[in-house]
Amino acid sequence: GAKVLVVGSGNSAAEVTKLLLERGAEVTVAARSGLNGGVGLASGWLADLKWRLSALPLRYLPGAGGCRPSTPTVDDVLQNARESGQIAVRPEVVSLQSGGAQCRDGTTVAADIIVWATGFRRDIAWLPTAVQRDASGLPQHDEGLSTDIKGLGFVGLPCMRTRRSGFIRGFQGDARALLERLL
């Protein structure tokens, strides 16, 4: 029954939203450009091999496992949830507030938990300066949980926990692990 604001509309947002809905959360998605159209999931033996190898922790892979700062978009989880009335969709978040966030259109979304899930086209300009950044400019975190603000989690960061963090189907494990720590 928690009120959760998911910021983003790509892979990570789709994965975390699906898991939140399964847990009975009341979900609002805030997205800069609406909900993105999706593409199908990769298939075949090569996709299966890559998927299995991607579960290895990054410390076991040479050169950070070939992680890249961008990730392709995923299937239509968010569109289906919106069409069925399971989620509310709001414009992009421009600032955090006590108990929620303010959107571009001036509305405030009340939230017990906020999950920053803007992995594909990361925009962290709205995050308060209290959120420390690493050398690459991304928020500092411990496997997705903010090290600076209680109740703030991140999904969709490249190589967040494993190389799967950068694959289409990889956000599910990150989202599940993060939600276990947040809820």
C-alpha positions as a Markdown table, in Angstrom:
| # | Residue | x | y | z |
|---|---|---|---|---|
| 1 | Gly | 0.0 | 0.0 | 0.0 |
| 2 | Ala | 3.0 | 2.4 | -0.1 |
| 3 | Lys | 2.8 | 5.4 | -2.4 |
| 4 | Val | 5.7 | 5.2 | -4.7 |
| 5 | Leu | 6.9 | 7.7 | -7.3 |
| 6 | Val | 9.0 | 6.1 | -10.1 |
| 7 | Val | 11.0 | 8.8 | -12.0 |
| 8 | Gly | 11.7 | 7.5 | -15.5 |
| 9 | Ser | 10.0 | 5.6 | -18.3 |
| 10 | Gly | 12.5 | 3.2 | -19.7 |
| 11 | Asn | 13.8 | -0.3 | -18.8 |
| 12 | Ser | 14.5 | 0.4 | -15.2 |
| 13 | Ala | 11.2 | 2.1 | -14.6 |
| 14 | Ala | 9.3 | -0.7 | -16.3 |
| 15 | Glu | 11.0 | -3.4 | -14.2 |
| 16 | Val | 10.6 | -1.6 | -10.9 |
| 17 | Thr | 7.0 | -0.6 | -11.7 |
| 18 | Lys | 6.0 | -4.2 | -12.5 |
| 19 | Leu | 7.5 | -5.4 | -9.2 |
| 20 | Leu | 5.9 | -2.6 | -7.2 |
| 21 | Leu | 2.5 | -3.4 | -8.7 |
| 22 | Glu | 2.9 | -7.0 | -7.8 |
| 23 | Arg | 3.5 | -5.9 | -4.2 |
| 24 | Gly | 0.4 | -3.8 | -4.1 |
| 25 | Ala | 2.0 | -0.4 | -4.2 |
| 26 | Glu | 0.2 | 2.7 | -5.4 |
| 27 | Val | 2.5 | 3.8 | -8.3 |
| 28 | Thr | 2.9 | 7.1 | -10.1 |
| 29 | Val | 5.4 | 7.4 | -12.9 |
| 30 | Ala | 6.9 | 10.8 | -13.7 |
| 31 | Ala | 8.4 | 10.9 | -17.2 |
| 32 | Arg | 10.1 | 13.7 | -19.2 |
| 33 | Ser | 8.7 | 12.8 | -22.6 |
| 34 | Gly | 5.7 | 10.6 | -21.7 |
| 35 | Leu | 6.0 | 6.8 | -21.9 |
| 36 | Asn | 8.5 | 5.5 | -24.4 |
| 37 | Gly | 7.4 | 2.9 | -27.0 |
| 38 | Gly | 9.2 | -0.4 | -26.5 |
| 39 | Val | 11.0 | -3.0 | -28.5 |
| 40 | Gly | 10.9 | -6.7 | -28.0 |
| 41 | Leu | 13.3 | -8.7 | -25.9 |
| 42 | Ala | 16.4 | -10.4 | -27.5 |
| 43 | Ser | 16.1 | -14.2 | -28.0 |
| 44 | Gly | 18.1 | -17.1 | -29.3 |
| 45 | Trp | 21.2 | -19.0 | -28.0 |
| 46 | Leu | 23.5 | -16.0 | -28.2 |
| 47 | Ala | 21.1 | -13.8 | -26.2 |
| 48 | Asp | 20.7 | -16.6 | -23.6 |
| 49 | Leu | 24.5 | -17.0 | -23.3 |
| 50 | Lys | 25.0 | -13.2 | -22.8 |
| 51 | Trp | 22.2 | -13.2 | -20.3 |
| 52 | Arg | 23.8 | -16.0 | -18.2 |
| 53 | Leu | 27.2 | -14.4 | -18.3 |
| 54 | Ser | 25.8 | -11.0 | -17.3 |
| 55 | Ala | 24.9 | -12.4 | -13.9 |
| 56 | Leu | 28.5 | -12.5 | -12.8 |
| 57 | Pro | 29.5 | -9.8 | -10.4 |
| 58 | Leu | 31.5 | -7.0 | -12.1 |
| 59 | Arg | 34.5 | -7.7 | -9.9 |
| 60 | Tyr | 34.9 | -11.1 | -11.8 |
| 61 | Leu | 34.8 | -9.5 | -15.3 |
| 62 | Pro | 37.7 | -7.8 | -17.0 |
| 63 | Gly | 37.3 | -4.1 | -17.9 |
| 64 | Ala | 34.1 | -3.8 | -15.9 |
| 65 | Gly | 32.5 | -6.4 | -18.1 |
| 66 | Gly | 32.2 | -4.1 | -21.1 |
| 67 | Cys | 29.6 | -1.9 | -19.4 |
| 68 | Arg | 28.4 | 1.2 | -21.4 |
| 69 | Pro | 26.7 | 4.3 | -20.2 |
| 70 | Ser | 23.5 | 3.8 | -22.3 |
| 71 | Thr | 20.9 | 1.0 | -22.5 |
| 72 | Pro | 18.3 | 0.3 | -25.2 |
| 73 | Thr | 14.6 | 0.5 | -24.2 |
| 74 | Val | 12.4 | -2.4 | -23.3 |
| 75 | Asp | 8.9 | -3.7 | -23.9 |
| 76 | Asp | 5.5 | -2.1 | -23.1 |
| 77 | Val | 5.1 | -2.8 | -19.4 |
| 78 | Leu | 4.4 | 0.9 | -18.6 |
| 79 | Gln | 2.0 | 1.5 | -21.5 |
| 80 | Asn | -0.1 | -1.6 | -20.5 |
| 81 | Ala | -0.1 | -0.5 | -16.8 |
| 82 | Arg | -1.3 | 3.0 | -17.8 |
| 83 | Glu | -4.0 | 1.7 | -20.1 |
| 84 | Ser | -5.3 | -0.6 | -17.4 |
| 85 | Gly | -5.4 | 2.2 | -14.9 |
| 86 | Gln | -2.8 | 0.6 | -12.6 |
| 87 | Ile | -0.5 | 3.6 | -12.6 |
| 88 | Ala | -0.8 | 7.4 | -12.9 |
| 89 | Val | 1.5 | 9.2 | -15.2 |
| 90 | Arg | 2.8 | 12.7 | -14.5 |
| 91 | Pro | 5.3 | 15.1 | -16.2 |
| 92 | Glu | 9.0 | 15.1 | -15.3 |
| 93 | Val | 10.1 | 15.8 | -11.7 |
| 94 | Val | 11.9 | 19.1 | -11.2 |
| 95 | Ser | 12.5 | 19.0 | -7.5 |
| 96 | Leu | 12.2 | 16.9 | -4.4 |
| 97 | Gln | 10.0 | 18.0 | -1.5 |
| 98 | Ser | 9.2 | 16.7 | 1.9 |
| 99 | Gly | 7.0 | 13.7 | 1.3 |
| 100 | Gly | 7.2 | 13.7 | -2.5 |
| 101 | Ala | 8.3 | 15.7 | -5.5 |
| 102 | Gln | 7.2 | 18.6 | -7.7 |
| 103 | Cys | 6.5 | 18.0 | -11.4 |
| 104 | Arg | 7.2 | 20.3 | -14.4 |
| 105 | Asp | 3.5 | 21.3 | -14.5 |
| 106 | Gly | 3.6 | 22.5 | -10.9 |
| 107 | Thr | 1.7 | 19.6 | -9.4 |
| 108 | Thr | 3.1 | 17.8 | -6.3 |
| 109 | Val | 3.1 | 14.0 | -6.1 |
| 110 | Ala | 2.9 | 12.6 | -2.6 |
| 111 | Ala | 5.2 | 9.6 | -2.1 |
| 112 | Asp | 6.5 | 7.5 | 0.7 |
| 113 | Ile | 9.3 | 6.2 | -1.5 |
| 114 | Ile | 10.9 | 7.7 | -4.7 |
| 115 | Val | 12.8 | 5.5 | -7.1 |
| 116 | Trp | 15.0 | 7.3 | -9.6 |
| 117 | Ala | 14.9 | 5.0 | -12.6 |
| 118 | Thr | 16.3 | 7.2 | -15.5 |
| 119 | Gly | 19.0 | 4.9 | -16.7 |
| 120 | Phe | 18.8 | 5.4 | -20.4 |
| 121 | Arg | 18.8 | 9.2 | -20.6 |
| 122 | Arg | 19.9 | 10.1 | -17.2 |
| 123 | Asp | 18.8 | 13.5 | -15.9 |
| 124 | Ile | 19.8 | 14.2 | -12.3 |
| 125 | Ala | 19.5 | 18.0 | -12.5 |
| 126 | Trp | 16.4 | 17.9 | -10.2 |
| 127 | Leu | 18.2 | 15.9 | -7.5 |
| 128 | Pro | 19.1 | 18.1 | -4.5 |
| 129 | Thr | 22.8 | 19.0 | -4.0 |
| 130 | Ala | 22.7 | 16.9 | -0.9 |
| 131 | Val | 23.0 | 13.8 | -3.2 |
| 132 | Gln | 26.7 | 13.4 | -3.7 |
| 133 | Arg | 28.0 | 12.5 | -7.2 |
| 134 | Asp | 30.8 | 10.1 | -8.2 |
| 135 | Ala | 33.6 | 11.0 | -10.6 |
| 136 | Ser | 31.3 | 10.3 | -13.6 |
| 137 | Gly | 28.6 | 12.6 | -12.2 |
| 138 | Leu | 26.2 | 9.8 | -11.2 |
| 139 | Pro | 24.7 | 9.7 | -7.7 |
| 140 | Gln | 26.6 | 7.9 | -5.1 |
| 141 | His | 24.8 | 4.7 | -4.0 |
| 142 | Asp | 25.2 | 1.3 | -2.3 |
| 143 | Glu | 23.8 | -1.1 | -4.9 |
| 144 | Gly | 21.1 | 1.4 | -5.8 |
| 145 | Leu | 20.3 | 2.8 | -2.4 |
| 146 | Ser | 21.2 | 6.5 | -1.9 |
| 147 | Thr | 24.1 | 6.9 | 0.5 |
| 148 | Asp | 22.8 | 10.4 | 1.3 |
| 149 | Ile | 19.0 | 10.5 | 1.4 |
| 150 | Lys | 16.9 | 7.9 | 3.2 |
| 151 | Gly | 14.1 | 6.4 | 1.1 |
| 152 | Leu | 15.8 | 7.4 | -2.3 |
| 153 | Gly | 16.7 | 4.5 | -4.5 |
| 154 | Phe | 18.2 | 4.3 | -8.0 |
| 155 | Val | 17.6 | 1.7 | -10.7 |
| 156 | Gly | 19.1 | 1.8 | -14.2 |
| 157 | Leu | 22.6 | 3.0 | -13.4 |
| 158 | Pro | 25.2 | 1.3 | -15.7 |
| 159 | Cys | 26.8 | -1.7 | -13.9 |
| 160 | Met | 24.9 | -0.9 | -10.7 |
| 161 | Arg | 25.3 | -4.5 | -9.3 |
| 162 | Thr | 26.2 | -6.7 | -12.3 |
| 163 | Arg | 26.7 | -6.3 | -16.0 |
| 164 | Arg | 23.0 | -7.2 | -16.3 |
| 165 | Ser | 22.3 | -3.7 | -15.1 |
| 166 | Gly | 23.1 | -2.7 | -18.7 |
| 167 | Phe | 21.0 | -5.3 | -20.5 |
| 168 | Ile | 17.3 | -5.1 | -21.4 |
| 169 | Arg | 16.3 | -7.8 | -19.0 |
| 170 | Gly | 18.8 | -6.9 | -16.4 |
| 171 | Phe | 16.8 | -4.3 | -14.4 |
| 172 | Gln | 14.6 | -6.9 | -12.8 |
| 173 | Gly | 17.3 | -8.2 | -10.5 |
| 174 | Asp | 18.4 | -4.6 | -9.6 |
| 175 | Ala | 14.8 | -3.5 | -9.0 |
| 176 | Arg | 14.1 | -6.6 | -6.8 |
| 177 | Ala | 17.2 | -6.1 | -4.8 |
| 178 | Leu | 16.5 | -2.4 | -4.3 |
| 179 | Leu | 12.9 | -2.9 | -3.3 |
| 180 | Glu | 13.9 | -5.5 | -0.7 |
| 181 | Arg | 16.0 | -2.8 | 0.9 |
| 182 | Leu | 13.5 | 0.0 | 0.6 |
| 183 | Leu | 10.2 | -1.8 | 1.5 |
